[in-house]
Amino acid sequence: MEFKALYFDDRLLKVNPHGVIGVVTLWSRPEYVMERFREAGVDLDPATSPIAVFGTLYGNGLRELLRNLLYNPQIQVLLICGHDRSGSKQELENFFKNGLELVSDSKITYSGGLEKPYRIKGTRRLIDGLMQPELFEKKPRIAWLGDPTTAIIAGKPDDTAVLSEIKGFFANFERFQRHSMEQSAKNMVRPSAVPPLPQVETLYYPSNPRAHHVIKKGPLEAWLDLIHLITRFGRRVTLAKGQRIELQNIKVVVEEPQKIDPEALASLNLDPEKIGKYFSGFLEADLRPDETYTYGNRLRKYFRLDAVEILSERLRQDPEDRKAYFTLWDNTRDLTARESRPCLVSVFFRTFADKLTLTATFRTHNAMDAWLLNFYGLMALQQEVAGRVGMTPGAITVFSHSISIDPKELDRALTVVGKRKWKMHLDPMGYFRVTLDGGEIIVEHRTEDVTLKEYRGRTAVSLQHQIARDVAISDINHAMYLGRQLARAETALKEGREFVQD
């Protein structure tokens, strides 16, 4: 039986299509891990190797990986060897070891009769329930060989431990397991059907896809609103790597950037430890051998200067400096490179109202799995610069030129959206006092008990147009409230009754 991928065929590194082993490299480049196997003396000849394929598992691809495995029962061993940045190792292991549990309180619905999503037991990963461990007649054996670039000695990676694990595994495999597995593979047949990827039912509401913005006090409520906007207004686009639900040029302002309570993160199936590690390691300047870029490297080493140091010094010399701006995009490399370009492309520091604000621009953004992580990285950067300058961190603004959600992840996204709670916010543009004066409706635009402007008219419509012309209101709920008061005032004026504003 030959290995045939139902999904991501063009992203897999194939060796011997008749092999019985699959290698999962997690976040490490398959080419790098493959070289470690070669270095350990593993047979990688396409005609004789026991290995069928090498491939990554970032997290989002778990559904596709499981379906590929079900369709290729000859893959009887999964070797995990790579950098586990997102917890996808445990998710894969727990799927076969612990199984799934129904998320009964979810509001998500699928087409085709599948009503609720499931969670892999012992993890926070949501997944459809069409793929159950019981579908596998023989579950693959899973072996962890380690992270090939964990140890660094004298500035260079030391893969001695991983090479030893690889050699030990294959010595035992060749001696005791290979023959029996290859013989059993000859008698295996593919399943008559593989569950398709489910489609989450959702609606697309009209809007200007480039006009959305979010302004919130903290990062979690900002992220919840961001996901809501994309799931409600995002447009379907088709990229080389598949469909996405996309909005353009979203601006998110977080007025008081602070770390989120771990319990709040956990309630949204987010891993506080993973996010904390990202925060702690964001400014690391050195690249791992299996990494093409990191933001810390681009900021502090790639361009042969330390942007953190230089930006801090500029602001120390002149707190009102408007040239504390740094780009992470390398035109000479990133415009022509075949892969691995930075998503964060610029940062700008500016003193405003005695606080150090940060504006960051992202070329492209994975809203579900990257936005909140990236925001923690921006907080780490802002806090480092603010500490060096001796200032208090202020608002962080994030522009995302292209921000999207994978349609296959809509169940997770809608779970997040379901956690949003309505909360009244004061309109930063002020408030309105509505009264009657003789034969007119008087509307005072006020802030802090000071009248900024007075509007007069006999009808709610005329006042509505005056206020809209001045762009005197910014909050939707505030506008709806004011509209109700104007309508009541107009009715009272026509009927000669007293009007008291709610």
C-alpha positions as CSV (number, residue, x, y, z in Angstrom):
1,M,0.0,0.0,0.0
2,E,1.4,3.4,-1.0
3,F,1.1,6.5,1.2
4,K,-1.4,8.9,-0.3
5,A,-2.3,12.2,1.5
6,L,-5.9,13.4,1.4
7,Y,-4.7,16.8,2.8
8,F,-1.6,19.0,2.6
9,D,0.0,16.6,0.1
10,D,2.2,19.5,-1.3
11,R,3.5,20.3,2.2
12,L,4.8,16.8,3.2
13,L,8.3,15.6,2.7
14,K,7.9,12.1,1.3
15,V,10.6,9.4,1.5
16,N,9.4,5.9,0.8
17,P,5.7,5.6,-0.1
18,H,5.7,2.0,1.2
19,G,7.1,3.0,4.6
20,V,5.4,2.2,7.9
21,I,6.7,5.2,9.9
22,G,5.6,8.8,9.8
23,V,7.7,11.6,11.4
24,V,5.9,14.5,13.0
25,T,8.3,17.5,13.3
26,L,5.8,19.8,15.1
27,W,7.1,23.4,14.6
28,S,10.6,22.4,13.4
29,R,11.3,22.4,9.6
30,P,11.0,18.9,8.2
31,E,14.2,19.4,6.3
32,Y,16.2,20.1,9.4
33,V,14.8,17.1,11.3
34,M,15.4,14.9,8.3
35,E,19.0,15.9,8.3
36,R,19.3,14.8,12.0
37,F,17.9,11.4,11.0
38,R,20.4,11.2,8.2
39,E,23.2,12.1,10.6
40,A,22.0,9.4,13.0
41,G,22.4,6.8,10.2
42,V,18.8,6.2,9.4
43,D,18.1,4.7,6.0
44,L,16.4,7.5,3.9
45,D,16.6,5.7,0.5
46,P,13.2,6.1,-1.2
47,A,13.4,2.4,-2.2
48,T,14.3,0.9,1.2
49,S,13.6,3.4,4.0
50,P,11.0,2.4,6.6
51,I,9.9,6.1,6.8
52,A,7.1,7.2,4.6
53,V,6.9,10.9,5.3
54,F,8.0,13.9,7.4
55,G,5.6,16.7,8.2
56,T,4.9,19.5,10.6
57,L,2.0,19.8,13.1
58,Y,1.5,23.4,14.3
59,G,-1.9,22.7,15.8
60,N,-4.4,23.7,13.2
61,G,-3.5,20.7,11.0
62,L,-4.4,18.0,13.5
63,R,-7.8,17.3,11.9
64,E,-6.1,16.8,8.5
65,L,-3.3,14.7,10.0
66,L,-5.8,12.3,11.6
67,R,-7.7,11.9,8.4
68,N,-4.4,11.2,6.5
69,L,-3.5,8.6,9.1
70,L,-6.9,6.9,8.9
71,Y,-6.6,6.7,5.1
72,N,-3.1,5.2,5.3
73,P,-3.3,2.4,7.9
74,Q,0.2,1.2,6.9
75,I,1.6,4.1,9.0
76,Q,1.9,2.1,12.2
77,V,4.4,4.3,14.0
78,L,4.5,8.0,14.6
79,L,7.8,9.5,15.6
80,I,7.6,12.9,17.1
81,C,10.8,14.9,16.8
82,G,10.7,18.7,16.9
83,H,10.1,21.9,18.7
84,D,6.7,21.8,20.6
85,R,5.8,25.4,20.6
86,S,2.0,25.2,20.8
87,G,1.3,21.9,22.7
88,S,0.4,20.0,19.5
89,K,2.5,17.0,20.7
90,Q,0.3,16.5,23.7
91,E,-2.9,17.0,21.6
92,L,-1.8,14.3,19.2
93,E,-0.8,11.9,22.0
94,N,-4.0,12.5,24.0
95,F,-6.3,12.0,21.0
96,F,-5.2,8.3,20.9
97,K,-4.6,7.9,24.6
98,N,-7.5,9.7,26.2
99,G,-10.0,10.2,23.4
100,L,-12.6,13.1,23.1
101,E,-15.2,14.6,25.4
102,L,-18.3,16.5,24.2
103,V,-18.4,20.3,24.8
104,S,-22.1,20.4,25.7
105,D,-22.3,24.1,26.5
106,S,-21.1,25.2,23.1
107,K,-23.3,27.2,20.8
108,I,-21.6,25.9,17.7
109,T,-23.5,24.0,15.1
110,Y,-22.2,22.1,12.1
111,S,-23.8,21.3,8.8
112,G,-24.6,17.6,8.2
113,G,-26.1,16.7,11.5
114,L,-23.0,17.1,13.7
115,E,-24.3,19.4,16.5
116,K,-21.4,20.0,18.9
117,P,-17.6,20.2,19.0
118,Y,-15.5,17.9,21.1
119,R,-12.4,18.6,23.2
120,I,-9.4,16.3,23.3
121,K,-9.3,15.1,26.9
122,G,-6.5,16.6,28.9
123,T,-6.0,19.5,26.5
124,R,-7.8,22.6,25.5
125,R,-7.9,21.7,21.8
126,L,-11.4,21.7,20.3
127,I,-12.0,19.4,17.3
128,D,-15.0,18.0,15.4
129,G,-16.3,14.7,16.7
130,L,-16.3,13.0,13.3
131,M,-12.8,11.6,13.9
132,Q,-12.9,9.3,16.9
133,P,-10.0,7.1,18.1
134,E,-12.3,4.1,17.7
135,L,-12.2,4.6,13.9
136,F,-8.6,3.3,13.8
137,E,-8.6,-0.4,13.6
138,K,-5.1,-0.3,15.0
139,K,-3.9,2.9,16.7
140,P,-0.4,4.0,15.7
141,R,2.4,3.6,18.2
142,I,3.6,7.1,19.1
143,A,7.2,7.7,20.2
144,W,8.8,11.0,21.4
145,L,12.4,11.4,20.3
146,G,12.9,14.9,21.6
147,D,13.6,18.4,20.4
148,P,16.6,18.4,18.1
149,T,17.8,21.9,19.0
150,T,17.1,22.2,22.8
151,A,20.8,22.1,23.8
152,I,23.1,24.9,22.8
153,I,26.9,24.4,23.5
154,A,29.4,27.1,22.7
155,G,26.8,28.9,20.6
156,K,26.0,25.9,18.4
157,P,23.2,23.3,18.6
158,D,24.2,20.0,20.3
159,D,21.9,17.3,19.1
160,T,23.8,14.5,20.8
161,A,20.8,13.5,23.0
162,V,18.3,13.4,20.1
163,L,20.7,11.6,17.8
164,S,21.1,9.0,20.5
165,E,17.3,8.6,20.8
166,I,17.0,8.2,17.0
167,K,19.8,5.6,16.8
168,G,18.3,3.7,19.8
169,F,14.8,3.6,18.3
170,F,15.9,2.4,14.9
171,A,18.3,-0.2,16.3
172,N,15.4,-1.7,18.2
173,F,13.0,-1.2,15.3
174,E,15.2,-2.9,12.8
175,R,15.8,-5.9,15.1
176,F,12.4,-6.6,16.5
177,Q,9.6,-4.7,14.7
178,R,10.3,-3.8,11.1
179,H,9.7,-7.2,9.5
180,S,6.4,-7.9,11.2
181,M,5.1,-4.4,10.5
182,E,6.0,-4.5,6.8
183,Q,4.3,-7.9,6.5
184,S,1.1,-6.7,8.2
185,A,1.1,-3.6,6.0
186,K,0.8,-5.8,2.9
187,N,-2.5,-7.1,4.0
188,M,-4.0,-3.8,5.1
189,V,-6.8,-2.1,3.1
190,R,-7.9,1.5,3.2
191,P,-11.2,2.4,5.0
192,S,-14.2,2.5,2.7
193,A,-14.8,6.1,3.8
194,V,-12.9,8.9,5.7
195,P,-15.0,11.4,7.5
196,P,-14.9,14.8,5.7
197,L,-13.9,18.0,7.4
198,P,-17.1,19.4,8.8
199,Q,-18.4,22.8,7.7
200,V,-19.4,25.2,10.5
201,E,-22.6,27.0,9.6
202,T,-22.1,30.7,9.9
203,L,-23.5,33.9,8.4
204,Y,-21.6,36.7,6.5
205,Y,-22.9,40.2,7.3
206,P,-22.3,43.1,4.9
207,S,-19.8,45.8,5.9
208,N,-16.9,47.8,4.7
209,P,-14.2,45.1,5.3
210,R,-11.5,47.8,5.8
211,A,-13.4,50.0,8.3
212,H,-13.4,48.0,11.5
213,H,-11.7,48.9,14.7
214,V,-11.7,47.8,18.3
215,I,-11.0,50.0,21.4
216,K,-10.9,48.3,24.7
217,K,-9.3,48.6,28.1
218,G,-7.5,45.2,28.2
219,P,-6.2,42.7,25.6
220,L,-8.6,39.9,26.3
221,E,-11.8,41.9,25.7
222,A,-10.1,43.4,22.7
223,W,-9.3,40.0,21.3
224,L,-12.9,38.7,21.9
225,D,-14.3,41.7,20.0
226,L,-11.7,41.1,17.2
227,I,-12.7,37.5,16.7
228,H,-16.4,38.6,16.7
229,L,-15.8,41.1,14.0
230,I,-14.0,38.5,11.7
231,T,-16.6,35.8,12.2
232,R,-19.4,38.2,11.5
233,F,-18.0,40.4,8.8
234,G,-15.1,38.5,7.4
235,R,-15.0,37.8,3.6
236,R,-14.1,34.4,2.1
237,V,-10.8,34.6,0.2
238,T,-8.8,31.8,-1.4
239,L,-5.1,31.8,-0.9
240,A,-2.5,29.3,-2.2
241,K,-2.7,27.5,1.1
242,G,-6.5,27.4,1.2
243,Q,-9.6,29.4,2.2
244,R,-9.5,32.1,4.8
245,I,-12.1,34.5,6.4
246,E,-10.5,37.8,6.1
247,L,-10.8,41.5,7.0
248,Q,-8.3,44.2,6.0
249,N,-6.6,47.0,8.0
250,I,-8.2,46.3,11.3
251,K,-7.1,48.6,14.1
252,V,-7.2,47.4,17.7
253,V,-6.4,49.8,20.5
254,V,-5.7,48.4,24.0
255,E,-5.7,51.4,26.4
256,E,-4.2,49.6,29.5
257,P,-2.1,46.6,28.3
258,Q,-1.8,44.1,31.2
259,K,-1.3,40.4,31.5
260,I,-4.5,38.4,31.5
261,D,-5.6,36.4,34.5
262,P,-4.5,32.7,33.9
263,E,-8.0,31.4,34.8
264,A,-9.6,33.7,32.2
265,L,-7.2,32.3,29.6
266,A,-7.9,28.8,30.6
267,S,-11.6,29.4,30.3
268,L,-11.1,30.1,26.6
269,N,-9.0,27.0,26.0
270,L,-5.8,29.1,25.9
271,D,-2.6,27.9,27.6
272,P,-1.3,30.4,30.2
273,E,2.1,28.7,30.3
274,K,2.5,28.8,26.6
275,I,1.6,32.5,26.5
276,G,3.9,33.3,29.4
277,K,6.8,31.6,27.7
278,Y,6.2,33.6,24.5
279,F,6.2,36.8,26.6
280,S,9.5,35.8,28.3
281,G,11.2,34.8,25.1
282,F,10.0,37.4,22.7
283,L,13.1,39.6,22.9
284,E,15.6,36.7,22.5
285,A,18.1,37.8,19.8
286,D,19.5,34.4,18.8
287,L,17.9,32.1,16.2
288,R,17.5,28.4,16.8
289,P,19.0,26.3,13.9
290,D,15.5,25.3,12.9
291,E,14.1,28.8,12.8
292,T,14.2,31.2,9.8
293,Y,13.3,34.3,11.7
294,T,12.0,35.5,15.1
295,Y,10.8,38.9,16.0
296,G,13.5,39.1,18.7
297,N,16.2,38.3,16.1
298,R,14.8,40.9,13.7
299,L,14.7,43.5,16.4
300,R,18.0,42.9,18.0
301,K,20.5,41.2,15.7
302,Y,19.4,40.6,12.1
303,F,20.1,44.1,10.9
304,R,23.4,44.2,12.9
305,L,21.9,46.6,15.5
306,D,19.8,46.4,18.6
307,A,16.6,48.3,18.0
308,V,15.6,48.0,21.6
309,E,18.8,49.8,22.7
310,I,18.7,52.4,19.9
311,L,15.0,53.2,20.3
312,S,15.4,53.5,24.1
313,E,18.4,55.9,23.7
314,R,16.5,58.1,21.3
315,L,13.6,58.4,23.7
316,R,16.0,59.0,26.6
317,Q,17.6,61.9,24.7
318,D,14.3,63.3,23.6
319,P,11.0,61.9,25.0
320,E,9.1,63.7,22.3
321,D,11.1,62.2,19.5
322,R,8.9,61.0,16.6
323,K,11.6,58.9,14.9
324,A,11.5,56.0,17.3
325,Y,10.4,53.8,14.4
326,F,11.8,50.4,13.3
327,T,10.9,48.1,10.4
328,L,11.4,44.4,10.7
329,W,10.8,43.7,7.0
330,D,13.9,43.2,4.9
331,N,13.1,44.1,1.3
332,T,16.2,42.5,-0.1
333,R,15.3,39.1,1.4
334,D,11.6,39.0,2.2
335,L,10.3,40.1,-1.2
336,T,12.0,37.2,-2.9
337,A,12.2,34.5,-0.3
338,R,10.1,31.4,-1.0
339,E,8.9,31.1,2.7
340,S,9.2,32.3,6.2
341,R,8.6,36.1,6.1
342,P,7.9,38.1,9.3
343,C,4.3,39.1,9.9
344,L,5.2,41.9,12.3
345,V,6.7,44.5,10.0
346,S,7.0,47.7,12.0
347,V,6.9,49.3,15.5
348,F,6.6,52.9,16.5
349,F,7.1,54.4,20.0
350,R,5.6,57.8,20.9
351,T,5.2,59.7,24.1
352,F,1.6,60.7,24.5
353,A,0.0,62.2,27.7
354,D,3.1,61.3,29.6
355,K,3.0,57.7,28.7
356,L,5.0,55.6,26.2
357,T,2.6,54.3,23.5
358,L,3.4,51.6,21.0
359,T,1.9,51.2,17.5
360,A,2.7,47.9,15.7
361,T,1.9,47.0,12.1
362,F,1.4,43.4,11.0
363,R,1.5,42.4,7.3
364,T,-0.7,39.4,7.9
365,H,-2.3,38.0,11.1
366,N,-3.7,34.7,12.3
367,A,-6.4,36.0,14.5
368,M,-7.1,32.8,16.5
369,D,-3.6,31.5,17.2
370,A,-1.3,34.4,16.8
371,W,-2.9,37.7,17.7
372,L,-3.0,37.3,21.5
373,L,0.5,35.8,21.5
374,N,1.8,38.6,19.4
375,F,0.2,41.1,21.7
376,Y,2.0,39.6,24.7
377,G,5.2,40.0,22.7
378,L,4.4,43.6,22.1
379,M,3.8,44.1,25.8
380,A,7.3,42.6,26.5
381,L,8.9,45.0,24.0
382,Q,7.0,48.1,25.3
383,Q,7.8,47.2,28.9
384,E,11.5,46.8,28.1
385,V,11.8,50.1,26.3
386,A,9.6,51.9,28.9
387,G,11.8,50.6,31.7
388,R,15.0,51.7,30.0
389,V,13.5,55.2,29.3
390,G,11.9,55.5,32.8
391,M,8.4,56.0,31.5
392,T,5.0,54.4,32.2
393,P,3.7,52.1,29.4
394,G,0.6,53.5,27.6
395,A,-1.8,52.2,25.0
396,I,-0.8,49.7,22.4
397,T,-2.3,50.0,18.9
398,V,-2.2,47.0,16.5
399,F,-2.8,47.4,12.8
400,S,-3.3,44.2,10.8
401,H,-3.3,44.7,7.0
402,S,-4.7,41.2,6.5
403,I,-6.2,39.3,9.4
404,S,-8.0,36.1,9.0
405,I,-9.4,32.9,10.4
406,D,-9.2,29.4,8.8
407,P,-12.8,28.3,8.1
408,K,-11.9,24.9,9.5
409,E,-11.3,26.7,12.8
410,L,-14.7,28.4,13.0
411,D,-15.8,26.1,15.8
412,R,-13.0,27.4,18.0
413,A,-13.6,31.0,16.9
414,L,-17.3,30.8,17.7
415,T,-16.6,29.3,21.1
416,V,-14.5,32.4,21.8
417,V,-17.2,34.7,20.5
418,G,-19.7,33.0,22.8
419,K,-17.7,34.3,25.8
420,R,-18.2,37.9,24.9
421,K,-20.3,39.8,27.4
422,W,-22.0,43.1,26.6
423,K,-20.8,46.0,28.7
424,M,-21.8,49.6,28.5
425,H,-18.9,52.0,27.7
426,L,-18.9,55.7,28.0
427,D,-18.5,57.5,24.7
428,P,-15.1,59.2,24.7
429,M,-16.7,62.0,22.5
430,G,-19.0,63.1,25.4
431,Y,-22.7,62.9,26.2
432,F,-25.9,64.8,25.3
433,R,-28.5,66.6,27.4
434,V,-31.9,66.8,25.7
435,T,-34.5,69.4,26.7
436,L,-37.5,71.3,25.2
437,D,-37.4,75.1,24.9
438,G,-40.6,76.7,23.6
439,G,-41.2,75.2,20.1
440,E,-37.8,73.5,19.8
441,I,-35.8,70.5,20.9
442,I,-32.5,71.5,22.5
443,V,-29.5,69.1,22.4
444,E,-26.4,70.1,24.4
445,H,-23.2,68.2,23.5
446,R,-21.3,68.0,26.8
447,T,-18.2,66.7,28.5
448,E,-17.4,66.9,32.2
449,D,-20.4,69.2,32.8
450,V,-19.2,71.7,30.1
451,T,-21.3,72.4,27.1
452,L,-19.3,72.0,23.9
453,K,-22.1,72.9,21.4
454,E,-25.8,73.3,21.3
455,Y,-28.1,71.9,18.6
456,R,-31.7,73.1,17.9
457,G,-34.5,71.7,15.8
458,R,-38.2,70.9,15.7
459,T,-37.8,67.2,14.6
460,A,-35.6,64.3,15.6
461,V,-34.5,63.9,12.0
462,S,-33.1,67.4,11.7
463,L,-31.1,67.0,14.9
464,Q,-29.9,63.6,13.9
465,H,-28.4,65.0,10.7
466,Q,-26.7,67.9,12.5
467,I,-25.1,65.6,15.1
468,A,-24.0,63.1,12.4
469,R,-22.5,65.9,10.3
470,D,-20.3,66.9,13.2
471,V,-19.3,63.3,13.9
472,A,-20.2,64.1,17.5
473,I,-20.9,60.5,18.6
474,S,-18.7,57.4,18.3
475,D,-20.5,54.6,20.2
476,I,-23.3,52.6,18.6
477,N,-25.1,52.0,21.8
478,H,-24.9,55.7,22.7
479,A,-26.2,56.7,19.3
480,M,-29.2,54.3,19.7
481,Y,-29.9,55.8,23.1
482,L,-29.8,59.3,21.8
483,G,-32.1,58.4,18.9
484,R,-34.7,57.1,21.4
485,Q,-34.5,60.3,23.4
486,L,-34.9,62.5,20.3
487,A,-37.9,60.5,19.2
488,R,-39.5,60.9,22.7
489,A,-38.7,64.6,22.8
490,E,-40.3,65.1,19.3
491,T,-43.5,63.3,20.4
492,A,-43.7,65.3,23.7
493,L,-43.2,68.6,21.7
494,K,-46.0,67.7,19.3
495,E,-48.4,66.7,22.0
496,G,-47.5,69.6,24.3
497,R,-46.3,67.4,27.1
498,E,-43.4,67.7,29.5
499,F,-40.2,65.8,28.5
500,V,-37.8,64.3,30.9
501,Q,-34.7,62.6,29.5
502,D,-34.2,58.9,30.6
